[in-house]
Amino acid sequence: MDKSNDNVQLENKGTISEMRNKKPKKRNKVLKIIGIALLSLALIFSGMFLYVRSHPGIIIGFIQDALYKGNPINSFEPFNPQGKIVKSNGILYVNDIKYADEYPNSYLDISYPNTDTTIKRPTIVYFHGGGYFGGDKAMGDPMAVNDDANMLFNRLVENGYNLVNVNYALVPDYKFPVPVIQMNQAINFLVDNSEKYNLDMENVVVMGSSAGAILTSQYGAIITNKDYADSFNIHPLLTTKEVKALVIDDGPIKTDELNFATRVIVGHYLGIGTNEFKSSKVADQYNTILHVTGDYPPSFITAANGDGFPKDMKALSDKLTSYQIDNDYFYLDKAHGKIAHGYLANIRTDKNAQEGFGRLVKFIDKYTKGSSAE
């Protein structure tokens, strides 16, 4: 064998030790590239997270684009032609009555059990949910499970109530406290026009789900805590003499315990970043629990055990109980199965919703005599 040929090959390829050292160098280079890529991704996602913390509206905007698909989110004109119809179940439905001029979406609907509107019945004023970025008086809450709000509305009316469904302005153009102001405008309008629309505004239940639950809870504080009402510069025409009860259906109230996703939604509404809740006076103004007094109205409170807000609702219930205010906190644990946020709207088929609705009606009937009003 010619050793000179071997030497030539070794000279061309390098020594054996040099050949062995080439692989680790190559591996180190690959690992370095991977490390840089992972670090870059971490920095990108960290930056995105920090940006979302400070600008939660970017996520809300994507959701609204999917929900509205180019249709207006806020409008000074009604979304539907104004009219009056009798539904197949006999309910008289009057839609898109304008209650104010200051802000968009200032329209409400009224449902009566039948065409005889002269019968004196208790009035439920209902505020829909939707995270302050969606929802509608005629459709309910897009974040609710299998939302069938119209069935819920029909059942309330069929139990002997006149029902008023209220719209209000949505983010991003209108933020807290605009919906609070509109809530008061709507209720004051109903008081001023009670004879025109044959509404008993001396026997009222205020009700809301999710975002509407927060508004409802805030109204309870507004009519019982003058300092709180003054903080919004609003003047309610109703008192606890006329507001017999509240129905507060699963709203995020305790701003110090909200998860990140909820802080994104509520923070966008309040105009603060997700990391500003503990130091924000606006967040304190939003948190109803901080403004409850011993005069707060009797309240039916409920929450879902799945993606709902049972800690918030239990905290509100405990606060009312500490003042010896009558309240019924209806909550079913997970032994009854997973119950999703907005479950009451699923009353058509869900046994838990049916049970909750029965408790709700029993509570408000106790204060309004609604079951015997007809």
ABEGO torsion letter per residue (X at the ends): XBAAAAAAAAAAAEBAAAAAAAAAAAAAAAAAAAAAAAAAAAAAAAAAAAAAAABAAAAAAAAAAAAAGGBBABBABBABBBBBBBBAAGBBBBBGBBABAABBGBBBBBBBABABAABBBBBBBBBBBGGGABEBAAAEBAABBGBBAAAAAAAAAAAGBBBBBBBBBBOAABBOAAAAAAAAAAAAAAAAAAAAAGBBAABBBBBBBEAAAAAAAAAAAAAABAAAAAAAGBBBABBAAABABBBBBGBBABAAABBAAAAAAAAAAAGBBAAAAAABAAAAAABAAAABBAABBBBBBBBBABABBAAAAAAAAAAAAAAGBBBBBBBBBAAAEBBBBGAAAAAAABAAAAAAAAAAAAAAAAAAGAAAAX
